[in-house]
């Protein structure tokens, strides 16, 4: 018997926002203050992805 409180929309796979699928996981340490500032963002995960990509692009241009 299915869960009456379940949401069938949760069964749909997530659609990636960019060209590449987001299957890898990355973990690193930050200060408590930095963690709180990131968590205040509307979409913390996307904020971090964009910040990392921006820095990677900048480093690529410098080389």
PyMOL Python script that loads the backbone (N, CA, C, O; Angstrom):
from pymol import cmd

cmd.read_pdbstr("""\
ATOM      1  N   UNK A   1       0.841  -1.181   0.000  1.00  0.00           N
ATOM      2  CA  UNK A   1       0.000   0.000   0.000  1.00  0.00           C
ATOM      3  C   UNK A   1       0.882   1.238   0.000  1.00  0.00           C
ATOM      4  O   UNK A   1       1.796   1.327   0.819  1.00  0.00           O
ATOM      5  N   UNK A   2       0.641   2.202  -0.892  1.00  0.00           N
ATOM      6  CA  UNK A   2       1.482   3.404  -0.954  1.00  0.00           C
ATOM      7  C   UNK A   2       1.281   4.292   0.274  1.00  0.00           C
ATOM      8  O   UNK A   2       0.237   4.255   0.926  1.00  0.00           O
ATOM      9  N   UNK A   3       2.284   5.072   0.564  1.00  0.00           N
ATOM     10  CA  UNK A   3       2.227   6.009   1.680  1.00  0.00           C
ATOM     11  C   UNK A   3       1.228   7.115   1.346  1.00  0.00           C
ATOM     12  O   UNK A   3       1.439   7.824   0.362  1.00  0.00           O
ATOM     13  N   UNK A   4       0.149   7.300   2.114  1.00  0.00           N
ATOM     14  CA  UNK A   4      -0.842   8.324   1.801  1.00  0.00           C
ATOM     15  C   UNK A   4      -0.285   9.744   1.948  1.00  0.00           C
ATOM     16  O   UNK A   4      -0.843  10.690   1.392  1.00  0.00           O
ATOM     17  N   UNK A   5       0.798   9.890   2.687  1.00  0.00           N
ATOM     18  CA  UNK A   5       1.404  11.215   2.859  1.00  0.00           C
ATOM     19  C   UNK A   5       2.534  11.456   1.867  1.00  0.00           C
ATOM     20  O   UNK A   5       3.163  12.513   1.891  1.00  0.00           O
ATOM     21  N   UNK A   6       2.795  10.495   1.003  1.00  0.00           N
ATOM     22  CA  UNK A   6       3.882  10.611   0.038  1.00  0.00           C
ATOM     23  C   UNK A   6       3.551  11.589  -1.075  1.00  0.00           C
ATOM     24  O   UNK A   6       2.385  11.907  -1.311  1.00  0.00           O
ATOM     25  N   UNK A   7       4.575  12.058  -1.752  1.00  0.00           N
ATOM     26  CA  UNK A   7       4.416  12.998  -2.855  1.00  0.00           C
ATOM     27  C   UNK A   7       4.955  12.326  -4.115  1.00  0.00           C
ATOM     28  O   UNK A   7       6.158  12.077  -4.197  1.00  0.00           O
ATOM     29  N   UNK A   8       4.110  12.027  -5.095  1.00  0.00           N
ATOM     30  CA  UNK A   8       4.595  11.350  -6.311  1.00  0.00           C
ATOM     31  C   UNK A   8       5.597  12.173  -7.101  1.00  0.00           C
ATOM     32  O   UNK A   8       6.353  11.616  -7.898  1.00  0.00           O
ATOM     33  N   UNK A   9       5.622  13.494  -6.900  1.00  0.00           N
ATOM     34  CA  UNK A   9       6.602  14.337  -7.598  1.00  0.00           C
ATOM     35  C   UNK A   9       8.024  14.012  -7.156  1.00  0.00           C
ATOM     36  O   UNK A   9       8.970  14.234  -7.913  1.00  0.00           O
ATOM     37  N   UNK A  10       8.189  13.491  -5.944  1.00  0.00           N
ATOM     38  CA  UNK A  10       9.515  13.143  -5.437  1.00  0.00           C
ATOM     39  C   UNK A  10      10.111  11.952  -6.167  1.00  0.00           C
ATOM     40  O   UNK A  10      11.314  11.712  -6.068  1.00  0.00           O
ATOM     41  N   UNK A  11       9.307  11.212  -6.888  1.00  0.00           N
ATOM     42  CA  UNK A  11       9.805  10.046  -7.610  1.00  0.00           C
ATOM     43  C   UNK A  11      10.476  10.426  -8.930  1.00  0.00           C
ATOM     44  O   UNK A  11      11.204   9.621  -9.510  1.00  0.00           O
ATOM     45  N   UNK A  12      10.235  11.637  -9.399  1.00  0.00           N
ATOM     46  CA  UNK A  12      10.840  12.106 -10.646  1.00  0.00           C
ATOM     47  C   UNK A  12      12.311  12.430 -10.403  1.00  0.00           C
ATOM     48  O   UNK A  12      12.636  13.048  -9.389  1.00  0.00           O
ATOM     49  N   UNK A  13      13.216  12.029 -11.311  1.00  0.00           N
ATOM     50  CA  UNK A  13      14.637  12.365 -11.136  1.00  0.00           C
ATOM     51  C   UNK A  13      14.861  13.872 -11.282  1.00  0.00           C
ATOM     52  O   UNK A  13      14.161  14.548 -12.035  1.00  0.00           O
ATOM     53  N   UNK A  14      15.848  14.380 -10.546  1.00  0.00           N
ATOM     54  CA  UNK A  14      16.180  15.801 -10.619  1.00  0.00           C
ATOM     55  C   UNK A  14      16.762  16.124 -11.985  1.00  0.00           C
ATOM     56  O   UNK A  14      17.521  15.334 -12.547  1.00  0.00           O
ATOM     57  N   UNK A  15      16.407  17.275 -12.511  1.00  0.00           N
ATOM     58  CA  UNK A  15      16.938  17.716 -13.792  1.00  0.00           C
ATOM     59  C   UNK A  15      18.089  18.694 -13.543  1.00  0.00           C
ATOM     60  O   UNK A  15      17.914  19.675 -12.819  1.00  0.00           O
ATOM     61  N   UNK A  16      19.252  18.443 -14.126  1.00  0.00           N
ATOM     62  CA  UNK A  16      20.380  19.358 -13.936  1.00  0.00           C
ATOM     63  C   UNK A  16      20.094  20.701 -14.589  1.00  0.00           C
ATOM     64  O   UNK A  16      19.412  20.776 -15.610  1.00  0.00           O
ATOM     65  N   UNK A  17      20.631  21.778 -13.978  1.00  0.00           N
ATOM     66  CA  UNK A  17      20.405  23.120 -14.500  1.00  0.00           C
ATOM     67  C   UNK A  17      21.376  23.473 -15.625  1.00  0.00           C
ATOM     68  O   UNK A  17      21.083  24.356 -16.431  1.00  0.00           O
ATOM     69  N   UNK A  18      22.517  22.806 -15.693  1.00  0.00           N
ATOM     70  CA  UNK A  18      23.503  23.081 -16.722  1.00  0.00           C
ATOM     71  C   UNK A  18      23.613  21.932 -17.690  1.00  0.00           C
ATOM     72  O   UNK A  18      22.765  21.040 -17.718  1.00  0.00           O
ATOM     73  N   UNK A  19      24.690  21.957 -18.504  1.00  0.00           N
ATOM     74  CA  UNK A  19      24.904  20.888 -19.471  1.00  0.00           C
ATOM     75  C   UNK A  19      25.329  19.598 -18.777  1.00  0.00           C
ATOM     76  O   UNK A  19      24.959  18.507 -19.212  1.00  0.00           O
ATOM     77  N   UNK A  20      26.097  19.715 -17.710  1.00  0.00           N
ATOM     78  CA  UNK A  20      26.644  18.541 -17.043  1.00  0.00           C
ATOM     79  C   UNK A  20      25.742  18.112 -15.889  1.00  0.00           C
ATOM     80  O   UNK A  20      25.146  18.946 -15.207  1.00  0.00           O
ATOM     81  N   UNK A  21      25.652  16.802 -15.681  1.00  0.00           N
ATOM     82  CA  UNK A  21      24.870  16.317 -14.548  1.00  0.00           C
ATOM     83  C   UNK A  21      25.672  16.524 -13.261  1.00  0.00           C
ATOM     84  O   UNK A  21      26.902  16.469 -13.263  1.00  0.00           O
ATOM     85  N   UNK A  22      24.962  16.760 -12.181  1.00  0.00           N
ATOM     86  CA  UNK A  22      25.593  17.027 -10.893  1.00  0.00           C
ATOM     87  C   UNK A  22      25.583  15.742 -10.072  1.00  0.00           C
ATOM     88  O   UNK A  22      24.730  15.548  -9.206  1.00  0.00           O
ATOM     89  N   UNK A  23      26.548  14.870 -10.359  1.00  0.00           N
ATOM     90  CA  UNK A  23      26.582  13.580  -9.685  1.00  0.00           C
ATOM     91  C   UNK A  23      27.698  13.475  -8.657  1.00  0.00           C
ATOM     92  O   UNK A  23      27.613  12.637  -7.759  1.00  0.00           O
ATOM     93  N   UNK A  24      28.734  14.289  -8.752  1.00  0.00           N
ATOM     94  CA  UNK A  24      29.867  14.209  -7.826  1.00  0.00           C
ATOM     95  C   UNK A  24      29.577  15.031  -6.578  1.00  0.00           C
ATOM     96  O   UNK A  24      28.751  15.943  -6.593  1.00  0.00           O
ATOM     97  N   UNK A  25      30.271  14.692  -5.501  1.00  0.00           N
ATOM     98  CA  UNK A  25      30.099  15.377  -4.237  1.00  0.00           C
ATOM     99  C   UNK A  25      31.444  15.930  -3.798  1.00  0.00           C
ATOM    100  O   UNK A  25      32.469  15.268  -3.960  1.00  0.00           O
ATOM    101  N   UNK A  26      31.452  17.138  -3.244  1.00  0.00           N
ATOM    102  CA  UNK A  26      32.678  17.794  -2.810  1.00  0.00           C
ATOM    103  C   UNK A  26      32.467  18.288  -1.387  1.00  0.00           C
ATOM    104  O   UNK A  26      31.434  18.883  -1.081  1.00  0.00           O
ATOM    105  N   UNK A  27      33.448  18.044  -0.513  1.00  0.00           N
ATOM    106  CA  UNK A  27      33.325  18.444   0.882  1.00  0.00           C
ATOM    107  C   UNK A  27      34.606  19.155   1.302  1.00  0.00           C
ATOM    108  O   UNK A  27      35.707  18.705   0.985  1.00  0.00           O
ATOM    109  N   UNK A  28      34.454  20.272   2.021  1.00  0.00           N
ATOM    110  CA  UNK A  28      35.620  20.990   2.525  1.00  0.00           C
ATOM    111  C   UNK A  28      35.231  21.766   3.775  1.00  0.00           C
ATOM    112  O   UNK A  28      34.051  21.998   4.035  1.00  0.00           O
ATOM    113  N   UNK A  29      36.236  22.162   4.541  1.00  0.00           N
ATOM    114  CA  UNK A  29      36.014  22.859   5.808  1.00  0.00           C
ATOM    115  C   UNK A  29      35.987  24.373   5.591  1.00  0.00           C
ATOM    116  O   UNK A  29      36.736  24.916   4.778  1.00  0.00           O
ATOM    117  N   UNK A  30      35.102  25.037   6.341  1.00  0.00           N
ATOM    118  CA  UNK A  30      35.004  26.492   6.332  1.00  0.00           C
ATOM    119  C   UNK A  30      34.819  26.967   7.764  1.00  0.00           C
ATOM    120  O   UNK A  30      34.526  26.173   8.658  1.00  0.00           O
ATOM    121  N   UNK A  31      34.990  28.261   7.974  1.00  0.00           N
ATOM    122  CA  UNK A  31      34.746  28.806   9.310  1.00  0.00           C
ATOM    123  C   UNK A  31      33.238  28.841   9.566  1.00  0.00           C
ATOM    124  O   UNK A  31      32.437  28.798   8.632  1.00  0.00           O
ATOM    125  N   UNK A  32      32.874  28.918  10.821  1.00  0.00           N
ATOM    126  CA  UNK A  32      31.459  28.976  11.191  1.00  0.00           C
ATOM    127  C   UNK A  32      30.796  30.211  10.590  1.00  0.00           C
ATOM    128  O   UNK A  32      29.650  30.152  10.144  1.00  0.00           O
ATOM    129  N   UNK A  33      31.524  31.335  10.581  1.00  0.00           N
ATOM    130  CA  UNK A  33      30.991  32.575  10.016  1.00  0.00           C
ATOM    131  C   UNK A  33      30.718  32.419   8.523  1.00  0.00           C
ATOM    132  O   UNK A  33      29.680  32.864   8.034  1.00  0.00           O
ATOM    133  N   UNK A  34      31.639  31.794   7.799  1.00  0.00           N
ATOM    134  CA  UNK A  34      31.463  31.589   6.362  1.00  0.00           C
ATOM    135  C   UNK A  34      30.267  30.659   6.106  1.00  0.00           C
ATOM    136  O   UNK A  34      29.473  30.901   5.197  1.00  0.00           O
ATOM    137  N   UNK A  35      30.147  29.612   6.899  1.00  0.00           N
ATOM    138  CA  UNK A  35      29.032  28.679   6.749  1.00  0.00           C
ATOM    139  C   UNK A  35      27.699  29.403   6.914  1.00  0.00           C
ATOM    140  O   UNK A  35      26.772  29.185   6.134  1.00  0.00           O
ATOM    141  N   UNK A  36      27.601  30.251   7.913  1.00  0.00           N
ATOM    142  CA  UNK A  36      26.348  30.986   8.155  1.00  0.00           C
ATOM    143  C   UNK A  36      26.042  31.952   7.013  1.00  0.00           C
ATOM    144  O   UNK A  36      24.884  32.107   6.626  1.00  0.00           O
ATOM    145  N   UNK A  37      27.070  32.598   6.475  1.00  0.00           N
ATOM    146  CA  UNK A  37      26.863  33.531   5.355  1.00  0.00           C
ATOM    147  C   UNK A  37      26.372  32.788   4.113  1.00  0.00           C
ATOM    148  O   UNK A  37      25.491  33.276   3.405  1.00  0.00           O
ATOM    149  N   UNK A  38      26.930  31.634   3.852  1.00  0.00           N
ATOM    150  CA  UNK A  38      26.511  30.835   2.692  1.00  0.00           C
ATOM    151  C   UNK A  38      25.079  30.353   2.888  1.00  0.00           C
ATOM    152  O   UNK A  38      24.281  30.394   1.952  1.00  0.00           O
ATOM    153  N   UNK A  39      24.744  29.899   4.093  1.00  0.00           N
ATOM    154  CA  UNK A  39      23.396  29.402   4.362  1.00  0.00           C
ATOM    155  C   UNK A  39      22.328  30.498   4.225  1.00  0.00           C
ATOM    156  O   UNK A  39      21.156  30.184   4.018  1.00  0.00           O
ATOM    157  N   UNK A  40      22.709  31.765   4.337  1.00  0.00           N
ATOM    158  CA  UNK A  40      21.768  32.883   4.191  1.00  0.00           C
ATOM    159  C   UNK A  40      21.364  33.118   2.731  1.00  0.00           C
ATOM    160  O   UNK A  40      20.381  33.808   2.462  1.00  0.00           O
ATOM    161  N   UNK A  41      22.117  32.548   1.796  1.00  0.00           N
ATOM    162  CA  UNK A  41      21.828  32.739   0.376  1.00  0.00           C
ATOM    163  C   UNK A  41      20.522  32.033   0.008  1.00  0.00           C
ATOM    164  O   UNK A  41      20.118  31.074   0.665  1.00  0.00           O
ATOM    165  N   UNK A  42      19.862  32.524  -1.062  1.00  0.00           N
ATOM    166  CA  UNK A  42      18.612  31.915  -1.514  1.00  0.00           C
ATOM    167  C   UNK A  42      18.801  30.450  -1.876  1.00  0.00           C
ATOM    168  O   UNK A  42      17.967  29.614  -1.527  1.00  0.00           O
ATOM    169  N   UNK A  43      19.889  30.130  -2.573  1.00  0.00           N
ATOM    170  CA  UNK A  43      20.179  28.751  -2.979  1.00  0.00           C
ATOM    171  C   UNK A  43      21.658  28.496  -2.670  1.00  0.00           C
ATOM    172  O   UNK A  43      22.511  28.683  -3.537  1.00  0.00           O
ATOM    173  N   UNK A  44      21.965  28.070  -1.438  1.00  0.00           N
ATOM    174  CA  UNK A  44      23.370  27.922  -1.031  1.00  0.00           C
ATOM    175  C   UNK A  44      24.197  27.011  -1.927  1.00  0.00           C
ATOM    176  O   UNK A  44      25.355  27.320  -2.210  1.00  0.00           O
ATOM    177  N   UNK A  45      23.638  25.904  -2.378  1.00  0.00           N
ATOM    178  CA  UNK A  45      24.403  24.975  -3.215  1.00  0.00           C
ATOM    179  C   UNK A  45      24.766  25.621  -4.544  1.00  0.00           C
ATOM    180  O   UNK A  45      25.909  25.527  -4.990  1.00  0.00           O
ATOM    181  N   UNK A  46      23.808  26.271  -5.173  1.00  0.00           N
ATOM    182  CA  UNK A  46      24.077  26.940  -6.459  1.00  0.00           C
ATOM    183  C   UNK A  46      25.049  28.098  -6.270  1.00  0.00           C
ATOM    184  O   UNK A  46      25.899  28.343  -7.127  1.00  0.00           O
ATOM    185  N   UNK A  47      24.928  28.807  -5.159  1.00  0.00           N
ATOM    186  CA  UNK A  47      25.849  29.905  -4.839  1.00  0.00           C
ATOM    187  C   UNK A  47      27.284  29.393  -4.788  1.00  0.00           C
ATOM    188  O   UNK A  47      28.187  30.015  -5.347  1.00  0.00           O
ATOM    189  N   UNK A  48      27.498  28.250  -4.112  1.00  0.00           N
ATOM    190  CA  UNK A  48      28.842  27.674  -4.014  1.00  0.00           C
ATOM    191  C   UNK A  48      29.348  27.196  -5.366  1.00  0.00           C
ATOM    192  O   UNK A  48      30.510  27.414  -5.708  1.00  0.00           O
ATOM    193  N   UNK A  49      28.473  26.539  -6.146  1.00  0.00           N
ATOM    194  CA  UNK A  49      28.889  26.074  -7.476  1.00  0.00           C
ATOM    195  C   UNK A  49      29.315  27.248  -8.346  1.00  0.00           C
ATOM    196  O   UNK A  49      30.339  27.177  -9.024  1.00  0.00           O
ATOM    197  N   UNK A  50      28.535  28.333  -8.332  1.00  0.00           N
ATOM    198  CA  UNK A  50      28.866  29.498  -9.154  1.00  0.00           C
ATOM    199  C   UNK A  50      30.164  30.150  -8.699  1.00  0.00           C
ATOM    200  O   UNK A  50      30.969  30.572  -9.528  1.00  0.00           O
ATOM    201  N   UNK A  51      30.375  30.237  -7.383  1.00  0.00           N
ATOM    202  CA  UNK A  51      31.602  30.847  -6.857  1.00  0.00           C
ATOM    203  C   UNK A  51      32.829  30.030  -7.250  1.00  0.00           C
ATOM    204  O   UNK A  51      33.852  30.588  -7.648  1.00  0.00           O
ATOM    205  N   UNK A  52      32.725  28.723  -7.140  1.00  0.00           N
ATOM    206  CA  UNK A  52      33.845  27.853  -7.508  1.00  0.00           C
ATOM    207  C   UNK A  52      34.109  27.940  -9.004  1.00  0.00           C
ATOM    208  O   UNK A  52      35.263  28.032  -9.424  1.00  0.00           O
ATOM    209  N   UNK A  53      33.049  27.913  -9.816  1.00  0.00           N
ATOM    210  CA  UNK A  53      33.227  27.991 -11.266  1.00  0.00           C
ATOM    211  C   UNK A  53      33.838  29.329 -11.676  1.00  0.00           C
ATOM    212  O   UNK A  53      34.682  29.379 -12.571  1.00  0.00           O
ATOM    213  N   UNK A  54      33.414  30.412 -11.022  1.00  0.00           N
ATOM    214  CA  UNK A  54      33.969  31.738 -11.309  1.00  0.00           C
ATOM    215  C   UNK A  54      35.472  31.766 -11.036  1.00  0.00           C
ATOM    216  O   UNK A  54      36.234  32.308 -11.837  1.00  0.00           O
ATOM    217  N   UNK A  55      35.901  31.197  -9.929  1.00  0.00           N
ATOM    218  CA  UNK A  55      37.319  31.154  -9.578  1.00  0.00           C
ATOM    219  C   UNK A  55      38.098  30.256 -10.552  1.00  0.00           C
ATOM    220  O   UNK A  55      39.215  30.591 -10.946  1.00  0.00           O
ATOM    221  N   UNK A  56      37.509  29.121 -10.936  1.00  0.00           N
ATOM    222  CA  UNK A  56      38.169  28.237 -11.901  1.00  0.00           C
ATOM    223  C   UNK A  56      38.351  28.936 -13.247  1.00  0.00           C
ATOM    224  O   UNK A  56      39.407  28.825 -13.870  1.00  0.00           O
ATOM    225  N   UNK A  57      37.318  29.656 -13.693  1.00  0.00           N
ATOM    226  CA  UNK A  57      37.409  30.394 -14.954  1.00  0.00           C
ATOM    227  C   UNK A  57      38.467  31.480 -14.878  1.00  0.00           C
ATOM    228  O   UNK A  57      39.223  31.685 -15.828  1.00  0.00           O
ATOM    229  N   UNK A  58      38.522  32.175 -13.751  1.00  0.00           N
ATOM    230  CA  UNK A  58      39.522  33.237 -13.569  1.00  0.00           C
ATOM    231  C   UNK A  58      40.929  32.669 -13.610  1.00  0.00           C
ATOM    232  O   UNK A  58      41.813  33.243 -14.244  1.00  0.00           O
ATOM    233  N   UNK A  59      41.144  31.537 -12.934  1.00  0.00           N
ATOM    234  CA  UNK A  59      42.468  30.898 -12.932  1.00  0.00           C
ATOM    235  C   UNK A  59      42.860  30.418 -14.317  1.00  0.00           C
ATOM    236  O   UNK A  59      44.031  30.483 -14.689  1.00  0.00           O
ATOM    237  N   UNK A  60      41.886  29.937 -15.085  1.00  0.00           N
ATOM    238  CA  UNK A  60      42.166  29.445 -16.433  1.00  0.00           C
ATOM    239  C   UNK A  60      42.616  30.589 -17.344  1.00  0.00           C
ATOM    240  O   UNK A  60      43.505  30.411 -18.177  1.00  0.00           O
ATOM    241  N   UNK A  61      41.993  31.772 -17.181  1.00  0.00           N
ATOM    242  CA  UNK A  61      42.340  32.941 -17.999  1.00  0.00           C
ATOM    243  C   UNK A  61      43.735  33.461 -17.676  1.00  0.00           C
ATOM    244  O   UNK A  61      44.425  33.983 -18.553  1.00  0.00           O
ATOM    245  N   UNK A  62      44.155  33.319 -16.407  1.00  0.00           N
ATOM    246  CA  UNK A  62      45.459  33.828 -15.984  1.00  0.00           C
ATOM    247  C   UNK A  62      46.597  32.974 -16.504  1.00  0.00           C
ATOM    248  O   UNK A  62      47.728  33.454 -16.585  1.00  0.00           O
ATOM    249  N   UNK A  63      46.343  31.735 -16.856  1.00  0.00           N
ATOM    250  CA  UNK A  63      47.420  30.837 -17.301  1.00  0.00           C
ATOM    251  C   UNK A  63      47.684  30.961 -18.758  1.00  0.00           C
ATOM    252  O   UNK A  63      48.559  30.276 -19.288  1.00  0.00           O
TER     253      UNK A  63
END
""", "prot")
cmd.dss("prot")
cmd.show_as("cartoon", "prot")
cmd.util.cbc("prot")
cmd.orient("prot")
